[in-house]
Amino acid sequence: MILTLGAMAAVFATAGAGPDGKPALSHIAAVAGLTAANLYIVAFAVSWGPVMWVLLGEMFPNEIRGAALAISGATNWAANFTVTVTFLPLLKGVGLTGAYAFYAIAAAISLPFVWLTVRETRGKTLEQMKDTTI
């Protein structure tokens, strides 16, 4: 996801401006940007998309699992909503290059955060998760 978002930022950073002031992409740049956008969707679909829901189902002890999943799910949707409603102001403020670079940086920051804070749950029962919650 970091690479594809970075690629989209690079595509728009190297784009010229058309007569209307909007980015004008060469054929190669347009194909590269479209490919990066689609690869981002693939990367998300095999990582954060499904893994987040699996992880949430495993990381909370049975006693609080229902409430914790409800709060976690609501938080996820609130974060999605925040990304959605801030994209246009971000676009107007820093342009497409800055917006995609910002998202690439956010993805890069998430990598060490997850690596350091999310514990492995493979081979453990749900009851054993009580000892591995964050």
N, C-alpha and C positions, 0 to 999 in steps of 0.2 A: 504494500500500500504506500509506503514511503517513496519507493522508486517511481511508482506510477504518478503519484501526486507531484513529485519533483519533476518528472518528465513533462507533465502538463504545464507546470510553472515555466519550465525552460522553453516549451513551444510558444507560449504567449510572450515570454520575455524577448524572443527573437523575431516576433511577428512585427511586420510593419503596420502602419495605420492606413486605412482606406480613406477615401474622400469624406466619408461621414464620421471619421475619427475612431471608428471601431477597428478591432484587429483584422488585418488582412493576411491570411495564411497562404503560403504556397501549397501546392498539392501535397508535397512530401510532408510538410508540417501539419497539414490538416489530417492526413492519414496517421501520422505519429500521434497527434493529439487524440484522435478518435480511438486508436488502438490503446493508448494509455488509459483513457476513460473506461473502456471495456475491460481492460485487464485489472483496473481498480475494482470494478464490480466483481470480477472473478475472485480476486484476492480477498475482498471483504466476505464474499459468500463462502469461502473455505476457512475463514479465520474468525474475525470478530463477530460476524453475523450469528452463526450457530453456536460457536464456542461460548459466547457470553451466557446464553440461556442454559447450556449444559453446566457451566461453571456455577451459575447461581443456584441450580438445583442441587449441587453437591456441597457447597461451601457453608451452608447454615445447618445448625443442629436441628433435629426433628422438632424440638419444643417450640422453635420460633420460625420454622421454615415457611409456613404459609404467610405470615405477616411480613417476614423478611423478603420473600419473593415479590409480594405486592409492592412493597416500598422500593425494592430494587428495580422492578419493572417500570414503575411510575417515574423513577429517577432517570432510567434509560430513555423513556419517551420524552421527558422534559429536556434532556440533553439533545436528543434528535430535533426537537422543536426549536431549541436555542440555535443550533447550527442552521436550521432552515431560515429562521427569521433574521439571523445576522449576516447571511450570505450577501444579500443585496447592499446593505450598508457597507460591508467590507469591500465589495466590488467597487462601489462608488468611491470609497476612501483610498484603496491601494491598488485597484485594478485586478484583472484576472491573474496576472503574475503574482501579485502580493497575496491574493486570496488562496491560490493553490500552494504557494510557498508556506503560508501560515498553516494550512492543513497538513502539509508534509512535515513541518516542524512539530506540530501537535502529535502526529503519528510517531515521529521519531522519539519524542518524549515519553510516549506511552510504552515503548518497547522496554527500556530499562525499568520503568515503574512496574510493569507486569512481571518481568524477569525476577525482580527483587522482592516483590510483595505477594505474588500469587503462588501458593504452595501446591505441590503435586498431589493429586488425589488418586492416582492410578493404583488399583489393587486394594483400596481401602473401602470398608463398608460405610454406609451413610452414618451409622452410629459412631464410627471412628472419626468422622469429619469434625466432631465437636473439638477435637484437639488440634485441628488444622485450620480453623477459621481465622480470618484476619482480624 
